[in-house]
Structures are given as structure tokens and as C-alpha cells.
């Protein structure tokens, strides 16, 4: 199975890549920045511009499964603080 992982360069994304490979899958590691992930064996790297729908569609083209593991990195301001 070919699995596209958005947010692949983050800590959760790296875990997902390891698990997907351990289960015998091919991985498409999707990232905004070149050089954050190295292609290897069954891991292909695709760059994405999240502001462009065509870029997102191209990044996941040919994948059987898509996993989204994106953080907000301060982009979204929390409405409520959990204490």
C-alpha cells in the first residue's frame, strides 16, 4: 500500500513513517521544506504548498491512504487554555 503522510518531517510524522515502513508499506513523505526528509528505500519525498489546492492534490496523487499529521506552530491562536 502507498501511504502519503502530510507533516512527515515532524516528530509524529517521523513515527508514522517508521511504522508504515515496518508494516511493509511504501511512503510518500509530504513536506513544505526541501531537505527536511531524505528519500530512502520505500520513502519518496514530495514538496507541497498548502496554499495551493493543485499542490496538495499532486502530493497525494497515486496514494492509497492519506494521513494528516500537521501542527499549528502558533498559526492558530487557542480560544481556551486548558489548566
C-alpha positions as CSV (number, residue, x, y, z in Angstrom):
1,X,0.0,0.0,0.0
2,X,1.2,3.5,-0.7
3,X,0.7,6.0,2.2
4,X,1.1,9.7,1.9
5,X,2.0,11.4,5.2
6,X,1.4,15.1,5.4
7,X,3.6,16.6,8.2
8,X,6.1,13.9,7.7
9,X,9.0,16.0,8.9
10,X,7.6,16.4,12.4
11,X,8.0,14.1,15.3
12,X,4.7,12.4,14.8
13,X,5.3,12.2,11.1
14,X,8.6,10.5,11.6
15,X,7.0,7.9,13.8
16,X,4.3,7.3,11.2
17,X,6.9,6.8,8.5
18,X,8.8,4.3,10.7
19,X,5.5,2.4,11.4
20,X,4.3,2.4,7.8
21,X,7.7,1.0,6.6
22,X,7.7,-1.6,9.4
23,X,4.4,-2.8,8.1
24,X,5.7,-3.2,4.5
25,X,4.2,-0.1,3.0
26,X,5.5,2.5,0.6
27,X,5.6,6.1,2.0
28,X,5.2,9.4,0.3
29,X,6.6,11.9,2.8
30,X,5.0,15.3,2.2
31,X,6.7,18.4,3.5
32,X,6.8,22.1,2.9
33,X,10.5,22.4,3.1
34,X,13.1,20.6,0.9
35,X,15.8,18.8,2.9
36,X,13.8,18.1,6.0
37,X,13.3,14.5,4.9
38,X,15.7,12.3,2.9
39,X,14.4,9.9,0.3
40,X,15.3,6.3,1.1
41,X,14.2,2.8,0.1
42,X,10.4,2.9,0.1
43,X,10.2,6.6,1.0
44,X,9.6,9.2,-1.7
45,X,9.6,12.9,-0.8
46,X,7.1,15.4,-2.3
47,X,7.1,19.1,-1.6
48,X,3.8,20.9,-1.0
49,X,2.4,24.4,-1.0
50,X,-0.5,24.3,1.4
51,X,-1.9,27.5,-0.1
52,X,-2.4,25.8,-3.5
53,X,-5.0,23.0,-3.9
54,X,-3.3,21.7,-7.0
55,X,-0.1,21.2,-5.0
56,X,-1.9,19.3,-2.3
57,X,-3.6,17.1,-4.9
58,X,-0.3,16.4,-6.7
59,X,1.4,15.5,-3.4
60,X,-1.2,12.8,-2.7
61,X,-1.7,11.6,-6.2
62,X,-1.4,7.8,-6.5
63,X,-1.6,7.2,-2.8
64,X,-4.0,4.6,-1.4
65,X,-4.1,6.3,2.0
66,X,-3.5,9.8,3.2
67,X,-2.5,10.6,6.8
68,X,-2.6,14.2,8.0
69,X,-0.2,15.0,10.9
70,X,0.1,18.8,10.8
71,X,0.8,21.0,13.8
72,X,-0.3,24.6,14.0
73,X,3.1,26.1,15.2
74,X,1.4,29.2,16.6
75,X,-0.6,29.8,13.4
76,X,-3.8,29.3,15.3
77,X,-4.5,31.1,18.5
78,X,-6.1,29.0,21.1
79,X,-9.5,30.1,22.2
80,X,-9.4,28.5,25.6
81,X,-6.4,27.4,27.8
82,X,-6.7,24.1,29.5
83,X,-5.5,24.2,33.0
